[in-house]
């Protein structure tokens, strides 16, 4: 009697276990799959800036031959970086605007070649501007019909196109617009030698163009020059 009862209870327990097992399987099937957790190294790498990633990848490519066997495949799988693929060297690109500005500044009516052919920068013979950058900027905008700010324009001025000084010309070069600027710069150089020049020059800008823009200042400057002409001073400069 007891054995029969135990058998019945055992059968009921087995049936209960089977029912519970089926319920667990249903719950597992309905539960969304949890993605595997990323390793700390991958989490860190994903938060590094793109430029830093590129630099790290280039360094790894350079050291590829010294890496242990299988490391390249692991890096490719974990970080999606193929160390076997060499990066193509970047060709230096020059914008169309920069080319237009260089061509403009290289014109014979804009700049002149330095008399000394041995004076070169980057393989180019030095050229001296025949006018101030402010004027050239406005002229470029007018001729090219391109709206460009002054800072951008000056950034594209080639290093071999320079502003001349009184020592730049070794041969005679008659440039009417350049003559006043050379005299003006010479006065700035002599201001510490002559107090009468210092009194006039200290209140004026370094560039004559900035002075010429103000009619009141230029008239006052002319009056001071007239007074200076009565002084016994000889100012020499190279044109």
C-alpha positions in Angstrom: 0.0 0.0 0.0 2.8 2.4 1.0 4.8 1.4 -2.1 2.0 2.1 -4.4 1.4 5.5 -2.8 5.1 6.4 -3.2 5.1 5.4 -6.8 2.1 7.7 -7.5 3.7 10.6 -5.7 7.0 10.0 -7.6 5.1 10.1 -10.9 3.3 13.3 -9.9 6.7 14.9 -9.0 8.2 13.9 -12.4 5.2 15.4 -14.2 5.6 18.6 -12.2 9.3 18.7 -13.0 8.6 18.3 -16.7 5.9 21.0 -16.6 8.3 23.4 -14.8 11.1 22.6 -17.3 8.9 23.5 -20.2 7.9 26.8 -18.5 11.6 27.6 -18.0 12.4 26.9 -21.7 9.5 29.1 -22.7 10.7 32.0 -20.5 14.3 31.6 -21.9 12.9 31.7 -25.5 10.9 34.8 -24.9 13.7 36.7 -23.1 15.9 38.9 -25.4 19.4 37.9 -25.8 21.9 39.8 -23.7 24.9 41.0 -25.8 28.3 40.0 -24.5 30.1 42.7 -22.5 32.9 44.5 -24.3 36.4 44.2 -22.8 37.7 47.3 -20.9 40.3 47.8 -23.6 37.7 48.0 -26.4 35.5 50.4 -24.3 38.6 52.6 -23.8 39.5 52.5 -27.5 36.0 53.4 -28.6 36.2 56.6 -26.6 39.5 57.7 -28.1 39.5 60.5 -30.6 39.6 59.6 -34.3 43.0 61.3 -34.8 44.5 59.4 -31.9 43.2 56.2 -33.4 44.9 56.9 -36.7 48.2 57.7 -35.0 48.0 54.5 -33.0 47.2 52.5 -36.1 50.1 53.9 -38.0 52.5 53.2 -35.1 51.2 49.6 -35.0 51.7 49.2 -38.7 55.3 50.4 -38.4 55.9 47.8 -35.6 54.0 45.0 -37.3 57.1 42.9 -37.9 57.9 42.9 -34.1 54.4 41.9 -32.9 53.8 38.3 -31.6 52.2 35.8 -33.9 48.4 36.2 -34.0 48.3 39.7 -32.5 47.5 41.3 -35.9 44.4 39.0 -36.3 43.3 39.8 -32.7 43.6 43.5 -33.3 41.7 43.2 -36.6 38.9 41.2 -34.9 38.6 43.4 -31.7 39.3 46.9 -33.0 38.6 46.5 -36.8 42.1 47.7 -37.7 43.8 45.9 -40.6 47.5 46.1 -40.0 48.2 44.5 -43.4 46.7 47.4 -45.3 49.2 50.2 -45.8 47.9 53.7 -45.7 48.3 55.6 -48.9 50.5 58.7 -48.5 48.6 61.9 -48.6 49.4 64.1 -51.6 49.7 67.8 -50.7 46.6 69.5 -52.0 46.5 73.1 -53.0 43.2 74.9 -53.1 42.1 76.7 -56.2 41.9 79.9 -54.2 45.5 79.7 -53.1 46.6 79.0 -56.7 44.7 82.1 -57.9 46.3 84.3 -55.2 49.8 83.0 -56.0 49.3 83.6 -59.7 48.0 87.1 -59.0 50.9 88.1 -56.7 53.4 86.7 -59.3 52.3 89.1 -62.0 54.9 91.6 -63.2 52.6 94.5 -62.3 52.2 93.2 -58.7 55.7 92.1 -57.8 59.3 92.2 -59.2 62.0 89.6 -59.0 64.8 90.2 -56.6 67.9 91.5 -58.4 70.0 88.8 -56.6 69.1 85.5 -58.3 70.7 83.6 -55.5 68.1 84.8 -53.0 65.5 82.0 -53.0 62.9 80.4 -50.7 61.7 76.9 -51.4 63.2 76.9 -54.9 61.5 80.2 -55.9 63.4 83.4 -56.5 62.3 86.1 -54.0 59.9 88.6 -55.4 59.2 92.0 -53.9 55.6 93.4 -53.7 55.0 96.7 -55.5 52.2 97.7 -53.1 50.8 97.1 -49.7 48.9 93.9 -48.9 45.8 96.0 -48.1 45.8 97.4 -51.6 46.6 94.1 -53.2 43.8 92.4 -51.3 41.3 95.0 -52.6 42.7 94.7 -56.1 42.4 90.9 -56.0 38.8 91.0 -54.9 38.0 93.6 -57.6 39.7 91.7 -60.5 38.7 88.1 -59.5 35.2 89.0 -58.2 36.0 86.8 -55.2 34.9 87.9 -51.7 37.7 86.9 -49.4 38.6 88.4 -46.0 42.0 90.0 -45.5 43.3 87.4 -43.0 42.7 84.5 -45.4 44.3 86.5 -48.3 47.5 87.1 -46.3 47.6 83.4 -45.2 47.8 82.4 -48.9 50.6 84.8 -49.7 53.7 82.7 -50.7 56.7 83.1 -48.4 58.9 84.1 -51.4 56.8 87.1 -52.2 57.9 89.7 -49.6 57.7 93.3 -48.6 60.9 95.2 -49.8 63.0 97.4 -47.6 65.6 100.1 -48.5 68.3 97.3 -49.0 66.1 95.1 -51.2 66.9 96.8 -54.6 70.5 96.4 -55.8 69.8 98.1 -59.1 67.7 101.1 -60.1 64.0 100.4 -60.1 61.8 103.4 -60.5 58.6 102.8 -58.6 56.6 105.9 -57.7 54.4 104.2 -55.2 57.4 102.6 -53.4 59.4 105.8 -53.0 57.4 107.4 -50.2 57.2 104.1 -48.2 61.0 103.8 -48.3 61.5 107.3 -47.1 58.9 106.8 -44.4 60.6 103.6 -43.1 64.0 105.4 -43.1 62.5 108.1 -40.9 61.4 105.4 -38.4 64.9 104.1 -38.3 66.4 107.5 -37.6 63.9 108.6 -34.9 66.2 107.5 -32.1 69.0 109.5 -33.6 67.2 112.8 -34.2 64.8 114.2 -31.6 63.0 116.3 -34.2 62.2 113.2 -36.2 61.2 111.3 -33.2 58.6 113.9 -32.2 56.9 113.4 -35.6 57.2 109.7 -36.1 56.2 108.5 -32.6 52.6 109.6 -33.3 52.4 107.8 -36.7 51.8 104.2 -37.6 54.6 102.0 -39.0 52.9 101.4 -42.3 52.4 104.5 -44.5 49.2 103.1 -45.9 47.5 103.2 -42.5 48.5 106.9 -42.3 47.3 107.7 -45.8 43.8 106.4 -45.0 43.2 109.3 -42.5 43.0 112.7 -44.2 43.4 114.7 -41.0 46.5 112.7 -39.9 48.1 112.9 -43.4 47.6 116.7 -43.5 49.1 117.1 -40.0 52.0 114.8 -41.1 52.6 117.0 -44.2 52.8 120.1 -42.0 55.3 118.4 -39.7 57.4 117.4 -42.7 57.4 121.1 -43.9 58.8 122.1 -40.5 61.4 119.3 -40.7 62.6 120.5 -44.0 64.1 123.5 -42.1 66.3 121.2 -40.1 69.9 120.5 -41.2 69.4 116.8 -41.6 70.3 114.6 -44.6 68.2 111.5 -45.0 69.6 109.0 -47.5 68.0 105.8 -48.7 68.2 103.3 -51.6 65.4 103.3 -54.1 
